[in-house]
Amino acid sequence: LGALLLWYVPISSTTVMGFDSALTATVLACVMKARDGMAVFGIDLPYTEKQVKAHMKDIMAYKLFAVAVLAIWLFVQEFSLSSFITLASAIQGFAFLLLARQAGEEGSMRGISRKMLFTYGLALCFRLWSTLFYLGYLPVDYSGYFVYQGTDVLTLLVIVNLMFRALHRYPSADEDSFWVSVPIAVALVLGWLVHPNLDNVEHADAAWMTSLWLEAAAFFPQILMVSR
């Protein structure tokens, strides 16, 4: 959506700020038209112009993310199935950036599981163990040349930052009581016993598979905390 808006909104000849204001106004108009269009089908979206303006920072974040994805895609100059690996990694990093922004604005880590952050960070470490030193699991397009790995590194830094915040502003331990050591142990065992061989190095292949199992288990602590 951000890429399409950048394509169709005329660039102001005055200042970049004028272009950004025009783009923001276009986003607002699109949201309002989408609300009116859904109302035709009997679907009521409770969005008012005031509410949309109150979330302009979030809209700006999504807009910048769309521009970054478009810029990387233009740099790569090709689109294949392996490009979805890089796109998925970018969306994952953007999600954690939004989480960090929310925690910063609220000044609290309440509702965010520290064990989830730890498990996800561990998964990224295992993935980077394989992708930084071997080529078997990298995208075959140009995004495999450090764009994919760089996105994971930035995501890991955001997670580490969130974990440091959690050391000082963390809810009661009773709210985050999931035994995360159990799925981590299971992931290590399964990753070592059952893994592909695209790297042709057993520990690197096992590290990649372990990262997948850890990603699958990382949200269990968060789900348990939310349910309570």
PEPEPE-V716067 format. One record per residue. N is the residue number from 1. RES is the residue in three letters. SS is DSSP state (h for helix, s for strand, l for the rest). OMEGA is omega in degrees with one decimal (NA if undefined). Layout:
# PEPEPE-V716067
((N	RES	SS	OMEGA) (N	RES	SS	OMEGA))
This chain:
# PEPEPE-V716067
((1	LEU	l	178.7) (2	GLY	h	178.9) (3	ALA	h	178.7) (4	LEU	h	178.9) (5	LEU	h	178.1) (6	LEU	h	-178.3) (7	TRP	h	-172.2) (8	TYR	h	-178.5) (9	VAL	l	179.4) (10	PRO	l	-178.7) (11	ILE	l	179.5) (12	SER	l	-179.6) (13	SER	l	-178.2) (14	THR	l	-177.0) (15	THR	l	175.3) (16	VAL	h	178.9) (17	MET	h	176.7) (18	GLY	h	176.5) (19	PHE	h	-179.4) (20	ASP	h	178.1) (21	SER	h	178.3) (22	ALA	h	179.7) (23	LEU	h	177.4) (24	THR	h	177.8) (25	ALA	h	178.1) (26	THR	h	177.1) (27	VAL	h	179.1) (28	LEU	h	179.8) (29	ALA	h	179.4) (30	CYS	h	179.3) (31	VAL	h	-179.9) (32	MET	h	178.6) (33	LYS	h	176.8) (34	ALA	h	177.5) (35	ARG	h	-179.9) (36	ASP	h	179.6) (37	GLY	h	178.3) (38	MET	h	179.6) (39	ALA	h	178.0) (40	VAL	h	-179.3) (41	PHE	l	177.7) (42	GLY	l	179.5) (43	ILE	l	-176.2) (44	ASP	l	175.4) (45	LEU	l	-173.4) (46	PRO	l	179.0) (47	TYR	l	174.1) (48	THR	l	179.6) (49	GLU	h	178.8) (50	LYS	h	179.7) (51	GLN	h	179.4) (52	VAL	h	179.0) (53	LYS	h	179.3) (54	ALA	h	-178.9) (55	HIS	l	-179.3) (56	MET	h	177.4) (57	LYS	h	177.2) (58	ASP	h	177.4) (59	ILE	h	177.8) (60	MET	h	178.9) (61	ALA	h	178.2) (62	TYR	h	-179.6) (63	LYS	h	178.8) (64	LEU	h	178.1) (65	PHE	h	178.5) (66	ALA	h	178.4) (67	VAL	h	179.3) (68	ALA	h	178.4) (69	VAL	h	178.9) (70	LEU	h	-179.9) (71	ALA	h	178.8) (72	ILE	h	-180.0) (73	TRP	h	177.1) (74	LEU	h	178.1) (75	PHE	h	-178.8) (76	VAL	h	176.5) (77	GLN	l	173.1) (78	GLU	l	-178.8) (79	PHE	l	179.0) (80	SER	l	-179.9) (81	LEU	l	-179.8) (82	SER	l	177.8) (83	SER	h	179.1) (84	PHE	h	177.4) (85	ILE	h	178.5) (86	THR	h	179.0) (87	LEU	h	178.5) (88	ALA	h	178.0) (89	SER	h	179.1) (90	ALA	h	178.2) (91	ILE	h	177.4) (92	GLN	h	178.3) (93	GLY	h	178.7) (94	PHE	h	178.4) (95	ALA	h	178.5) (96	PHE	h	174.2) (97	LEU	h	176.7) (98	LEU	h	177.6) (99	LEU	h	178.4) (100	ALA	h	178.1) (101	ARG	h	179.1) (102	GLN	h	179.2) (103	ALA	h	178.8) (104	GLY	h	-179.5) (105	GLU	h	-179.2) (106	GLU	h	-178.3) (107	GLY	l	-177.2) (108	SER	l	175.6) (109	MET	l	-178.6) (110	ARG	l	-178.8) (111	GLY	l	178.8) (112	ILE	l	-176.7) (113	SER	l	176.4) (114	ARG	h	178.7) (115	LYS	h	173.7) (116	MET	h	179.0) (117	LEU	h	-179.5) (118	PHE	h	-178.5) (119	THR	h	179.2) (120	TYR	h	176.7) (121	GLY	h	177.8) (122	LEU	h	177.6) (123	ALA	h	178.7) (124	LEU	h	177.6) (125	CYS	h	178.0) (126	PHE	h	179.0) (127	ARG	h	179.6) (128	LEU	h	174.2) (129	TRP	h	-179.7) (130	SER	h	-171.2) (131	THR	h	-180.0) (132	LEU	l	-173.6) (133	PHE	l	-178.5) (134	TYR	l	-171.0) (135	LEU	l	-169.3) (136	GLY	l	-173.2) (137	TYR	l	178.3) (138	LEU	l	172.6) (139	PRO	l	-176.3) (140	VAL	l	177.1) (141	ASP	l	-175.7) (142	TYR	h	176.7) (143	SER	h	175.3) (144	GLY	h	177.4) (145	TYR	l	171.3) (146	PHE	l	173.8) (147	VAL	h	179.6) (148	TYR	h	-179.8) (149	GLN	h	179.8) (150	GLY	h	176.8) (151	THR	h	178.3) (152	ASP	h	178.5) (153	VAL	h	178.4) (154	LEU	h	177.6) (155	THR	h	178.9) (156	LEU	h	178.0) (157	LEU	h	177.5) (158	VAL	h	179.6) (159	ILE	h	177.6) (160	VAL	h	177.1) (161	ASN	h	178.1) (162	LEU	h	179.7) (163	MET	h	175.9) (164	PHE	h	175.3) (165	ARG	h	-177.4) (166	ALA	h	179.1) (167	LEU	h	-177.0) (168	HIS	h	-177.4) (169	ARG	l	-173.9) (170	TYR	l	-179.4) (171	PRO	l	-179.1) (172	SER	l	-179.2) (173	ALA	h	179.5) (174	ASP	h	-179.1) (175	GLU	h	-177.7) (176	ASP	h	-170.6) (177	SER	l	-179.6) (178	PHE	l	179.4) (179	TRP	l	-173.8) (180	VAL	h	179.5) (181	SER	h	-178.9) (182	VAL	h	178.0) (183	PRO	h	177.2) (184	ILE	h	178.3) (185	ALA	h	178.9) (186	VAL	h	179.8) (187	ALA	h	178.8) (188	LEU	h	-178.7) (189	VAL	h	-179.0) (190	LEU	h	179.4) (191	GLY	h	179.7) (192	TRP	h	-175.7) (193	LEU	h	-174.8) (194	VAL	l	179.4) (195	HIS	l	174.9) (196	PRO	l	-176.7) (197	ASN	l	-178.5) (198	LEU	l	176.6) (199	ASP	l	-175.4) (200	ASN	l	174.0) (201	VAL	l	-167.6) (202	GLU	h	-177.1) (203	HIS	h	177.9) (204	ALA	h	176.4) (205	ASP	h	178.7) (206	ALA	h	178.5) (207	ALA	h	178.4) (208	TRP	h	-178.4) (209	MET	h	177.6) (210	THR	h	179.0) (211	SER	h	178.2) (212	LEU	h	177.9) (213	TRP	h	-179.5) (214	LEU	h	176.7) (215	GLU	h	179.4) (216	ALA	h	-176.8) (217	ALA	h	-171.1) (218	ALA	l	-174.0) (219	PHE	l	178.1) (220	PHE	h	176.4) (221	PRO	h	-179.9) (222	GLN	h	179.4) (223	ILE	h	179.5) (224	LEU	h	179.4) (225	MET	h	-179.4) (226	VAL	h	-178.8) (227	SER	h	-179.7) (228	ARG	l	NA))
